[in-house]
């Protein structure tokens, strides 16, 4: 049954990115927002919606419910089921966080907590069967007149063969979710091709866009500045803080195996922008001061671009046993690991939003974050804000949270006052915005 916020206009939702994501061990922030919106619209909860899929020669359009909804399978593959049965710390990770050498972690180094190879092959086969050979129709001739087209992932807007149909259909209202403008604002932090690709996406929005959706006022201001150069500062922009995965909104019991473990978590793709190097330097100092009694650092996230130096620093023999890398953790395993942490650390130089911080706040976990506008906007008074370039401040804060019970209690009290966004309210806000473009 459609919700009270169901659309009255036809909507075309682009599932191109989601149709391929079972190839990835874990989701990122874009995956979450894309799947949240896709499931709402494709399932019919937001009103019957058409689906658009990237093709070898051209995009393919599918009638409402004619294409398999990829979100339920992704939820299973990534462990995003909110049921308590999926939320548990893997045995090897619990042992590593306890400092238990018997599991061979120190000898073998970081492990990847991934789906089995067989299950991954099954997921790939299912994706190929469901999407690669689905026929569909040409959207330039079969898209309903006056429909809105929503792409929430950036991909594949940089591909001319995917968006050329929009030029032949001036009646279509394209709406793009712009997660951030960092590739064009801070190109040195990205792989070489991404700034030019992102510039093409923004140019398409300026030329053909009927609206944009962003996660923060910071991104809205940056987008408006970008659009002024194209004379499109009148483009309607919805600024709305997204909700987090349901698993972070439920109370769970802490793993008793970690009752005597003191550790912090950093979550995100391992890349220069996330500033892992500051944390590794902080941990060298902590190990020098406290030896085996120093807290541990759990590093969660895939290895990204320009990360060789970061990975080398993470494997510094001085940090062996104090820094634990976990790649491929399911959402449930990550949530369970986060529950016993002293705090989430986010020393990023720049963020459009910062989903790990939002997840930790929703879960009631204290946060120590870089003092940047996006963190201030979403965190309010809950986090402790620090200069992302001052290692001394981070060392002092980590020591205080690890060793002074009163400091941690105060942080938990601040965090408890945070109110996460309700998913239903967010989805209806998006629906109303799309409806306003008619």
N, C-alpha and C positions, 0 to 999 in steps of 0.2 A: 504493500500500500504506500502511495506517495505521501510524503510529509506535507505539512501545511506550507512549507517553503518551496514546494515543487514548482519547477519552471513552467511557464505558459508558452514559451517560445521553444522552437526546436534547437537542440544542442548537439554538436558534434564533438566528442571527446577523443583526443589523440592518445592512443594506448601504445604508441610505437616503442617507447622506452621500456614500459612495463613488460611488454611481450618478450623481452630478451633478458630480464633481470634474474631469472632462475640460474643463469650462468654465474652469478655473483654469490659469494658465500654469505655476505651480510648486507643489509640495506644502509643507505645514508639518508641525510635529511631530505634530499630531493625525492628519493624513493618513497619516504613516508608520506609527504604531502601529495605526491602524484597518486599513490595508491589510495589514500584517504578520499580524494576527490573522485578518482575513477570508480571506486566501489560505490560511492554515493550515487553517482549519475548512471553508470552502466547497469547497476542492479535495478534501477528504476525508482529508488528511494527519492531521488530528486526530480522525478519525472522521466518519461522514456527518452533515452539519448542514443544517438547514432555513435558508431565507433569509427575511428580513422586509424589506418595501419600503414606504416612505411613499407613500400614495395620496391622490387628490383628496378622497375622502370617508372613507376608512378605510385602515388598513395592509393589505397583501396578503402572504399566506404562501405559500411555494413549497417543494415537496418537495426533498430533497437532489439537487443537480446539475440541477435543473429551471430555474434562473435562471443567466444568463451571469455568470461570475466577472469582476468589473470590474478586478481587479488587474493582469493582464497588459497590458491596454490602457493603464492608467494608467502602468505602468512604462515603456512605450514613449513615451507622450506626455511624460512628465517626464524622460526620459533616465536612468532608474534601472537600466538594464541594466548589470550589473557588468562586461561585456566591455570590454576596453581600447579598442575601436574607438569607443565612445561618449564616452570621456573625453578632452576636448581643450579648450584655451582658445580661444574665438572670436578671429578675427583682429583685429576692432575693439577687443576688450578688451585683447589683448596689446599693441596699439599704444598704447592709452591708458595702460596701466601702465608702458610704456617712456617715456612722455612724448613720443611721436611725434606731432607736429602734422599730419603729412601726411594722416592719415585724417579730418581735419576734426572730431575729437571736441571740441576746445576751442571751435570755432565753433558746432557744432550742439548741444552739451550732452549730457546723459545719453541713452543709447539703451536700447531694450528688446530683449533677445535672446529673441524669442518664436518659437513654432512658426509656420509659415506660416498665413495665413488659410484657405487651402484645407484644410490638415490639421486645423485647429481645427473647421471646418465639418463635415468628415468625422467627427470625434470626437463632435460634438454630434448629428449624424444617427444615429450608431451608438448613442448613449445613449438617444435617443428611441425607436429601434426596439427596443432590448433591454429597456428598463425602463418607459417611459411607458405603453405599451399592453399590457404583460404582465398577464394576468388575475389569476392567483393565487386564493387563497381567504381567507375570513374567519378570522383567527387565533383569535378567541374561540370558534369552533366546531370548527376543524380542527387546532389545535395539539396535538401529542402530550401526553398527560397526564403531569404532573410534569416537563416539560421545563425546562431553564434557558434564559433569554433574555439574550443579551449585547449590550450597546450600548457601543461603545468610542469614541464620538465626541461625546457630549453631545447631538447632533442626532438627531431632533427631539423630544427628551424633554419640551420645553416646550410641545409641541402636544397639547392635550387629546384631539383626535380620533385621534392616533397611539397614545396610551397607554391610552385608555379600555378597550380589550379586556382589559388586565391586571386591571381591577377585576372583570370577569366571570369571570376565571379565577384564583381564589386558589391553585390548585395549581401555577401557573407560578412559577419561581424567577428573578426579575429580578436581573441583575448589571450594574452600571454602572461603566465606567472613568471615574474622576474625575481629570481631568488637573491641575486646581488649583481653589482656591476664591477666586482673586483677584477675580473680578467682585463678590463679596459682601464681601470683606475690604478691597479697595481700589477701590471703585466709581468714584472720581474719575479712574481711569486708563482707563476703558472708555466706549464709546458708551452713550447714555442708557438704552437698552432692555435691555442685557445683564445688569445686576445683578438685575433682577426676573426675567428668564428663567432665570438660573442658580439663583436662589432656588427657583423652581418645580421645577427638576430635583432639587435637593437635598431638597426636601420630598417628592417622589415616591420618592426613594431611602429616606428615613426611614420612609415609610408602607408601601411595598411591597417594598423591596429585600431580597434574600436574601444579598447580598454586594457588595463594592466592590473595585476594583483601582486602585492608585495607583502613582506612579513613585518616590516618596521618603517617608522617614519624616516629613519636614516636612509634606507633604500629608496623610499618615495622621493626624498629631496634630491638624491643623486640621480634618480631617473628623470625627474623634472629638469634638472640642469642639462642632462644629456639631450632631452627632447627639445629644449629651447633652440639648440643649434639647427634643428630641422623645422622649426616653427610649429611644433606639436605640443606646446606646453598646456594646451587645452584638453589633452587626452585624459579621460576619466581614469583615476587610479584608486583602487581599493587597498587601504592599509589595514591589515587584520592579523593579529598574532595567532598563529595556528595552534591547535591542541597537540598533545603528545600521544604516543602509543598507549592504549589502555593499560598495559602491564605496569606502567609507571604511575598510574593513578590509583592503584589498589595497594592496600597494606599487605605486606608479606612478612613472615617470620625470618629473623636472621639465621643464617646457617650456624648451628652450634659449634661446628668444627673451626669457625673463625672467631670465636669469642675472645681469644687471647691474641688475635692478630691485629696489628696496627698498620694500616695501609691507606694510600690515596689512589685515586683513579684519574687518568686522563684519557679521553675518548675522542677519536676523530682520525681522519686519514693522516698518515705520517707524511708530512710535507712541510716546507719552510714556514708557511703562513701560520701553522699551528704552534710554532715556537717550542717544540719539544726540547731543543738544545738548552734552553734556560732551565728546564726541569732536570735534565741530566747533570748540568753543572751544579744545581742545587743539591742533587743527591750525592754527588761526589763529596761535597762539603759535609753533608749529613753523615755519610759513612765515615769520613775522616774524624768527625767529632764523637760519634756514638758506636761505631763499629757494628757488631752484629745486633745491637739494640736499636739501630736506626729503623724508622718506618720503611715500608716497602712502597714501591710505585708500580701500579698495574697499568700497563700501556695497552689500550684496546683500540683496534683500528687496522685497516689494511695499509700496506705500504704503497705510497703514491709516487708523485713525481719529485725529482730533485731530492731524493731521500737517502742517497748513498752515504753522505756524511753523517746524517742523523742516525742511520742504522749502525754505522761504525761506532758512533758515540754511545749508542745504547748497549753495544756489546763490549764496552770497555771492561776489562777484567776486574777493575776496581768495583764495578757495579754488579758483578755477578752475584745473584741471589737477592740483591736489593731491588733490582728492576726486573719485572716480570712482563714479558710480551705475550699477549693473547690475540692471535688473529683468527677470524672466523667464528667468534662467539655468537651463538644465537641471541636474539633479543632477550629471551627468558633467562639465559645464563648470565648475560650482562646485567640484567635487572637484579638478579640474585646476588651477584658479586658487588654491585653498587650498594646494596642494603647494609653491608657491614663496613663500608668504607668510612673513614673519618670525614672525607670531603671529596668532591669532584674538583679537579684543577683544570682551568682553561686559560692559559697564558697567551692566547692568540693575538697576533698583531692586528688582524682585521677579520670581521665576520659580517655577513648579511643578517644573520639571525643567531645561530649557535644553538642547534637542537640539543646537544648533550647537556647544556646548562639548563634548558627548559625541562628536560627529563628529570634531572637531579632535583630541581626545585619542586616539581610535581610529586616526586617520590619522598620529599622531606629530607633530602640529603644536603648538608651544608655545601657551599660552593666558594671557592677562591678563584677569582677571575681577573683578567686584564681589564684595566680601566679604559674601556673603549665605548663609544656611544651605543652600539647595539647591545652590549651587556648591561649597560645602565638602563636602557629602555625596557628590557624584558625583566631584569632582576629587581629593580627598585632598591629597597633597603635590605633585601635578604643576603646578597653575596658580600664577601670582603673583596674590595677592589684594590688592585695593586698595579704598579707600573710594570708593563711587560718587558722592560729593559733592565730592571733592578733585581739582580739575583739575591742580594742581601735581604731585601724585603720578603721575598718568597721563602727563603730559608727560615727567617724568623717566624713567619706565619705558620709554616708547616710544623715547625717545632712546637709552637704554642698550641696548635690544634691536636698534635700527637701527645703532648706531655702535660698540658694544663686542662684538667677536666672542666674548669669553670669557663674557659674560652670556648670549648666545644659546646657546652650547654647553652651559652649565649647565642652561638651561631645556629643551633637547632631551634631556639625560640624564634629568632628572626625568620628562619626558613619556614617555620610552621604558619607564619602569617601570610605566606604567599598563596595566592588563589589561582590555580591553573585554569586555562580556557576550557570551556565545555564544548565538546565536539559538535553536538547538535546546534548550538548557537552559532558556531563558526560556519558550519555548512549552510545554514539558512542565510547568514550574512553574505556568503558567496553567491547563493542563489538570487538573493534580492539585487545584488550588484549586476549580475548578468541580465536579470529581468529589466533593470533600469536602462539598459542599452538599446531597448527596442524603439 
